[in-house]
Amino acid sequence: MGFFGRKKTADPPHPRKEPRLEGPLTAESLGRVFGGCVDYNRRSVAVGGNESLRADLFFLAGMVRMERVSDYVLRPLAQNASLGELGEAVAWEKMRTGALYNLSVEEITTLDEAAGALVDGNCLLLFPGRERALSFNTGTEEKRGIGDPENEVSVKGSRDSFVENLRTNTSLVRRHLKAPELRITEQVVGRQSLTPVDILWVEGIADPETVAELTRRVEDIDIDALLATGNVEEYIVDDLNTPFPLALHTERPDRFCYGLAEGRVGLLAEGLPLGYLVPGVIGDFVRAPQDRSENWMIASALAVMRWLCLLTTLFLPAFYVAMVNFHPEMIPVRLALSIMAARRDVPFSTLFETLLLLIAFEVLQEAGLRLPQSIGQTVSILGGLVVGSAAVEAKLISPAVLVVVAAAGIAGYTMPSQDLAAALRLWRLLLTVLAGMAGLFGVLAGGAALVGHLAGLESFGAAYLTPFAANAGEQTEGNTVLRQPLPDDKLRPAHLNTENRRKQR
């Protein structure tokens, strides 16, 4: 029995029809496939002005650039009188081998291929009575312009970012990483969306087993549509039963290319303005892209600060609840008297008001993200200043709890990865509840459970607690928390199992 007492039925089968479209490649078949589509167009053209030799041109309006169709296909087709003087077979061969001014031409023999070519932005040329067509690349290539990265601020690095067009993204990678050893393979994912997905790596550096494993996982994705990041990420990670990210994503091509040069394997998908890098370990999510642009001492100090902020956002509310409720002797006397005086008229327990503020903090953050930018900033200011101050003045919460929750929230914003920050917020709530139930013992038990959970995670064979954990018996050297001076950083990370460990002389 299912939920609400309904009888649970077995999942229906998920058959794959091959080929998707049956029938000969004719004008009538294409008309049936795209019947009722207002953007489907068919035009009959006299080849070389010879009315006795006509060909049909097919395209989808909006998917092709009209100037390309007119200048590179229609004009030479209609004005090249020599084509009209040839027979149909000879004219066909001439057009296939370059009589029309187009960079890419392909001969298509099936209805499946013809429909796919039209959707991709190609135009088709078909002689009546022949069950084959010529496909010309005349796609519109309309896309969002390359702009500054919005979520990963670049201080001293490049200011270009990935866009939704896959070929533009691969060109950005090629411009940053000009090595001819860069390999790009492509697969099509999604039965209805037919989304191209590219896998990128540098041959001779990346681990071939990681490349093969990522390729296999992408091949195993059998869904209707790949339209969101979750359609990729949740199918390629090792473990779904964790809130912690296992694949590093970035919208900056320079960071993506640095990962490839280190020995990671990348993934780009059509429609997603970001790229994935695997394996991803916890050290990667705490490291910021600009760390390599700063002086090594400044970058090391910032890295230490981030790790301390990670512990602060995770444990500060829990420690406060545990000390106030169970271990007041740990608090200095004057601070304890101040906290007691502030809580004298508050009707709620410390655990309840801490959880209430933590949840209110999440609600305000979600409201600020979902509303338009101008309204979202107003909501954040009203919630943080007006509502928070009014709650303290109304004796609904104590000032100490407000300070603790605000400090923990601000510390969480220092995480370069928002996925990691979200996982820390979830565990922060759990640790606070454990602290309210069992004091410091509950906090330590929750911390031990967290370490055990992280120790059991892997990303494509790499221990998730890298750089603190050993990989295949080899401890990761250097760059654990502090950043080495770049001239001293001779080797690629051991956990990547690269074919060539040395990265500079």
Secondary structure, DSSP 8 states (H G I E B T S, - for coil): --GGG------------SSSS-S-SSHHHHHHHTTT-TTEEEEEEEGGG-TTSEEEEEEETTTB-HHHHIIIIIHHHHH-HHHHHS-HHHHHHHIIIIIS--S-EEEE-SHHHHHHHHHTTEEEEE-TT-S-EEEEE-B----------SSS--SSS------S-HHHHHHHHHHH---TTEEEEEEEE-TTT-EEEEEEEETTTS-HHHHHHHHHHHHT---S---STHHHHHHHSS-SS-SS--SEEES-HHHHHHHHHHT-EEEEETT-SSEEEES--HHHHHS-GGGGTS-HHHHHHHHHHHHHHHHHHHHHHHHHHHHHHT-GGGS-HHHHHHHHHHTTT--S-HHHHHHHHHHHHHHHHHHHHHS-HHHHHHHHHIIIIIIHHHHHHTTSS-HHHHHHHHHHHHHHTT-S-HHHHHHHHHHHHHHHHHHHHHHHHHHHHHHHHHHHHHHT-EETTEETTTTSSEETTEE--S-SSS---GGG--B--GGG--S--B---
